Every structure is written in C-alpha cells, then in structure tokens.
Amino acid sequence: EGNGTTMRRKTYRDDDFVWEVDQTLLADAEEEATLGQVLDARGLPRKGMKKLFEEKLVLVNDQRSNPHTIVHEGDEIRLQMAKEKIDHKPEEMDLNVLYEDDDILILDKPAGLTVNSHNQTSLANGVAYYFDVNKIKRKVRFLNRLDRDTSGCIVIAKSGLAQSYYQQQIEHNVFEKWYRATTEGLVEQDEQTLELPMKKSVDGIHYMVLKPKAAESEGKMTRTAYNVVLRDEQANTTDVDVQLLTGRTHQIRVAFSHIGHPLVGDELYGGKATGEPFKLRAVKVAFTHMRTGERIEVSC
C-alpha cells in the first residue's frame, strides 16, 4: 500500500491509539518526516508495529499507511489493535483488579495459584473469563511471571503492541518490579546489588549460581538489588525490599539462598520447613504510560 491509498476504515474502536503529529515528533525535520521516523520518535517498538502494518491497521488521516508514508505537523496517526481469539478457556474467578487501561491489566495474584499451567486451572483462565465478559477480544499476554506461591502485582498486556512496548521498558529497567521478601537470619548489608550468573539445574526444577569460569559460557547474568526494611532479632529474620533488574526464574530465591539467607519457608533453596508458602510478594510496579508518557506506580 502506498501513499495514494484511499481506503478509509469506517469503524473506530474505543482502544484505538490516536495522536496528532507535532514538531517534537518530526525527528529534526522542519516540516515533514516518514511515518517510521515519527513512530521511532514516539518510542514505539518496531517489532510490535511490524504486525500492525502487515494487518493494515496503521492509518494517517484515516488512510492506510506504511513506514515510508510522509507525514506533516498536524496529521492524525491512528493505530488499531488487531482483534484476536482468546487463547485460554475462560473460567470464572474472583480477580482483584489493581489497575486497568486500554493496554494493560494489573491484578493482585493470590499465593497458591499458577500463572499459566496446562491441565489445571490457572490465572490465565480467570483473565480469559474477564476478557470475555468485558468484550476484550485479545490473547492473554503476561508481562511478568510469578511462582505459584508468590502473590502480588502481575501485569497482562492487552495487545501485541503493548506487550512489545512494555517489554522494551522491562529490558531497560524503565518498567520497575519491586518485591517484599522475608529471609532467614539477619542480613548484614543495608543495601546491595547482587550480580550472579544463574542457570537451570540438571534436575530441571531449580536454578543454581555458577562458578566464574562456567559462568562465561553457560550462565545468564542476573542483577537483584535489595535494601533492608526490618531486622527482627527475636525471630531471626529480615524483611527486604527487592528490585528485579533482570528477570530470571526463581531469581530472588536463588540470590538470597546464595548469600546464606534463603527466604523463610523456601525448602527448595535451603530454607527450613514452616508448613506455609515462602515469604515473597510482588508489591509494586512502576512504568511510563504508553499513550500519555505519564509515570504510573501501582502498589498492592
């Protein structure tokens, strides 16, 4: 499709992403730029945009466009999110919604529920039901993963574009993920960033920290920042706030076990049995809103 396309899309949708081209988006050009340059200046990921272009869902002044379309100040850009089939079996579930906009849904996941498991009811089924009831015709895309026994903030993207956009923020630590954990023993340093190479163990269940030589070829470097909130000398435990700077499975649990302070109740990584799930909760996420550029913080 070239610049001369005249087909207009007759139906607008509530979640169309619409904005007007202004001088700040013209990427150093005085009067005009390509649509691709403007989308780059807006921070929209090329991977997510590629699919929208393929499905002819990118409009300039109501006309189908491609990355080479020339745009001028005052032109209207409209991105339409593709309708999809919900990809999990909807099952009614009592969801605790913390935040929602046109692009993401943030829930408070209870402990004891898996995020997405075959052959058993998981949070994905509850989200599919919520999407179905609210006529959100999209796949279920989790932006972060929580273990079965970890509770708290979990983020679901409502479109491929939103997934790509916020994934980009996660990779650059613009999308922040904070946790509260309780460890065994009294953690000595008030704050620290643990940089540890990890890989999956041969048993396929747990993860391990590698020795420096093996790390070069086999491991994936992880970064886990923490600060001590409370040292409880009587219980011999420490509450810590943790920021995940990378996103490896079991990362927090492995990191604290490695420094000799496994999470309370985390038997898989050396903690004493308590008869209860290990103490870990996703307490906050913070991100830059895809449409407004506003900084959003959601806590639970």
C-alpha positions in Angstrom: 0.0 0.0 0.0 1.5 3.4 -0.9 0.8 7.0 -0.1 -2.1 7.2 -2.5 -4.3 4.6 -0.7 -7.8 6.0 -0.4 -9.5 3.2 1.6 -10.9 4.5 4.8 -11.7 2.4 7.8 -15.3 3.0 8.8 -15.2 1.7 12.3 -13.3 3.3 15.1 -12.7 1.4 18.3 -12.5 2.6 21.9 -8.9 1.5 22.3 -7.6 3.0 19.1 -4.3 4.8 19.8 -4.6 8.2 18.2 -2.4 11.3 18.3 -1.5 14.3 16.3 1.9 14.8 14.8 3.7 17.8 16.4 7.1 19.4 16.0 8.7 17.2 18.7 7.9 14.0 16.7 9.2 15.2 13.3 12.6 13.9 14.2 14.7 17.0 13.5 12.9 17.6 10.1 11.4 21.0 9.8 8.1 20.2 8.0 7.8 16.5 7.2 9.2 13.1 8.1 8.4 9.5 7.3 5.8 7.7 9.5 8.6 5.3 10.5 10.7 8.1 11.9 7.7 9.6 13.8 6.9 6.2 15.3 10.5 5.8 16.4 10.5 9.2 17.9 7.3 8.2 19.8 9.3 5.2 21.2 7.0 2.6 19.7 8.8 -0.8 19.1 9.4 -1.8 15.5 8.6 -5.4 16.3 5.1 -4.5 17.5 4.5 -2.0 14.7 5.5 -4.5 12.0 2.5 -6.7 12.7 0.1 -3.7 12.6 1.5 -2.6 9.3 1.1 -6.1 7.9 -2.5 -6.2 9.0 -3.1 -2.6 7.6 -4.1 -1.2 10.9 -1.9 1.9 10.8 -3.8 5.0 9.5 -2.7 8.5 8.7 -5.6 10.9 8.3 -7.8 7.8 8.0 -5.8 6.3 5.1 -3.9 3.1 5.3 -0.2 3.8 5.5 3.3 2.2 5.6 6.5 3.2 7.3 7.6 5.3 4.3 4.4 7.4 4.2 5.3 11.1 4.5 3.6 12.9 7.5 3.4 16.5 8.4 2.7 18.5 11.5 -1.0 18.3 12.4 -1.6 14.9 10.7 -3.5 12.3 12.7 -2.0 8.9 13.3 -4.3 6.1 14.4 -3.2 2.6 15.4 -5.8 0.0 15.6 -5.2 -3.1 17.7 -6.0 -6.4 15.9 -8.9 -8.4 17.2 -7.9 -11.9 18.3 -9.4 -15.1 19.7 -9.0 -15.5 23.4 -6.4 -18.3 23.7 -7.3 -19.8 27.1 -10.5 -21.5 28.3 -12.5 -18.8 30.3 -13.2 -19.8 33.8 -15.0 -17.6 36.3 -12.6 -16.3 39.0 -12.7 -13.6 41.6 -9.9 -11.3 40.4 -8.5 -8.4 42.4 -8.0 -5.6 39.8 -5.4 -3.0 40.9 -5.2 -1.0 37.6 -6.5 -1.1 34.1 -6.3 1.0 30.9 -6.7 0.3 27.2 -3.4 -1.5 27.0 -2.7 -3.4 30.3 -4.5 -5.0 33.2 -2.7 -5.4 36.6 -4.0 -7.9 39.2 -3.1 -8.9 42.7 -2.4 -12.6 42.3 -3.1 -14.8 45.3 -0.5 -17.3 46.6 -1.1 -20.9 45.6 -2.3 -20.2 42.0 -0.2 -20.8 39.0 0.0 -18.1 36.3 -0.3 -20.4 33.3 -0.4 -24.2 33.6 -1.7 -26.9 31.3 -4.3 -29.3 32.7 -5.1 -27.2 35.7 -7.0 -24.0 36.4 -4.6 -21.1 36.4 -4.8 -17.3 36.5 -4.8 -17.3 32.7 -8.2 -18.9 32.7 -9.5 -16.2 35.0 -8.1 -13.5 32.8 -9.7 -15.1 29.8 -13.0 -15.0 31.5 -12.5 -11.3 32.4 -11.6 -10.5 28.8 -14.6 -12.5 27.6 -17.1 -10.7 29.9 -15.6 -7.3 29.1 -15.5 -8.0 25.3 -11.7 -7.7 25.2 -11.1 -9.8 22.1 -7.4 -10.5 22.7 -4.9 -13.1 23.7 -3.7 -13.3 27.3 -0.1 -12.0 27.4 1.7 -11.9 30.8 4.4 -9.3 31.1 5.8 -10.8 34.3 5.7 -14.2 35.8 5.1 -15.1 39.5 5.7 -18.5 41.0 2.7 -20.4 42.3 3.4 -19.4 45.9 4.3 -15.7 45.1 1.5 -13.2 45.5 1.1 -9.7 44.3 1.2 -7.5 41.2 1.0 -9.3 37.9 0.7 -7.4 34.6 -1.2 -8.6 31.5 -0.8 -6.8 28.1 -4.0 -6.5 26.1 -2.3 -6.3 22.6 0.9 -7.4 20.9 1.9 -3.7 20.6 1.5 -3.1 24.3 3.5 -6.3 25.0 6.4 -5.2 22.8 6.3 -1.6 24.2 6.4 -2.6 27.9 8.8 -5.5 27.2 11.2 -2.8 25.9 10.7 -0.9 29.2 11.4 -4.0 31.2 14.6 -4.6 29.3 15.8 -1.1 30.1 14.6 -1.1 33.7 12.1 1.7 32.9 9.4 -0.8 33.9 10.3 -1.4 37.6 9.3 -4.5 39.5 9.5 -4.4 43.3 9.1 -7.3 45.8 9.0 -7.7 49.6 10.6 -10.8 51.0 11.4 -12.2 54.4 14.7 -14.1 54.7 16.1 -16.3 57.4 18.8 -14.7 59.5 19.9 -11.1 59.9 21.1 -9.8 56.5 24.2 -7.7 57.3 24.4 -5.1 54.5 21.7 -2.5 54.5 21.6 -2.4 50.7 23.4 -4.3 47.9 23.0 -5.3 44.2 23.7 -9.0 43.8 25.2 -9.8 40.3 25.1 -13.6 39.9 25.3 -15.9 36.9 22.5 -18.5 37.0 21.4 -21.5 35.0 18.8 -24.2 35.3 20.0 -27.2 37.3 20.2 -30.7 35.7 17.1 -31.7 37.7 15.1 -29.2 35.6 13.3 -27.9 38.7 15.6 -25.4 40.4 18.2 -22.9 39.4 21.8 -22.5 40.5 24.5 -19.9 40.7 27.6 -20.8 38.6 31.2 -20.5 39.4 33.0 -17.7 37.5 34.7 -20.0 34.8 31.4 -21.8 34.0 29.5 -18.5 34.0 31.3 -17.2 31.0 29.9 -19.9 28.7 26.8 -21.3 30.4 25.2 -18.7 32.7 22.9 -15.8 32.3 24.0 -12.8 34.5 21.3 -11.7 36.9 21.0 -8.5 38.9 19.0 -8.3 42.1 19.0 -5.1 44.2 17.7 -5.0 47.8 17.5 -2.8 50.8 16.8 -3.9 54.4 13.4 -2.8 55.8 13.4 -4.6 59.1 15.7 -6.9 61.1 13.7 -9.0 63.6 16.3 -10.3 66.1 13.8 -12.2 68.1 12.5 -14.2 65.0 16.0 -14.1 63.4 14.5 -12.9 60.1 15.0 -9.9 57.8 12.4 -8.1 55.7 13.9 -6.7 52.5 12.6 -4.7 49.6 13.9 -6.2 46.3 14.1 -4.7 42.8 14.5 -7.2 40.0 16.9 -5.7 37.4 16.8 -8.9 35.3 14.0 -11.4 35.0 15.3 -15.0 35.6 13.0 -17.7 37.0 13.4 -18.1 40.8 16.0 -15.2 40.7 15.2 -13.7 44.1 15.0 -17.1 45.8 18.4 -18.2 44.4 20.1 -14.9 45.1 19.2 -14.8 48.8 20.0 -18.5 49.2 23.4 -17.9 47.7 24.3 -15.2 50.3 23.2 -17.6 53.1 19.7 -16.1 53.7 17.1 -18.2 52.0 13.5 -17.0 52.1 11.6 -18.1 55.1 9.8 -21.4 54.2 11.6 -21.9 50.9 12.7 -25.5 51.3 13.7 -25.8 47.6 16.5 -23.4 48.2 17.7 -24.4 51.7 15.1 -22.7 53.9 13.6 -24.5 57.0 10.1 -26.0 56.5 7.4 -23.8 58.1 4.3 -25.5 56.7 3.5 -22.3 54.8 4.5 -20.9 51.4 7.8 -19.0 51.3 7.6 -15.3 52.1 7.6 -13.4 48.8 5.2 -10.8 47.4 5.3 -8.5 44.3 4.4 -5.3 46.0 4.9 -2.6 43.3 5.3 -1.9 39.6 6.2 1.4 38.0 6.2 2.3 34.3 5.9 5.0 31.7 2.4 5.0 30.2 2.4 4.0 26.5 -0.1 6.7 25.5 0.4 9.7 27.8 4.1 9.4 28.8 3.0 9.7 32.4 4.8 7.8 35.1 2.4 5.3 36.8 3.0 3.4 40.0 0.8 0.6 41.1 1.1 -1.0 44.6 -0.5 -3.8 46.4 
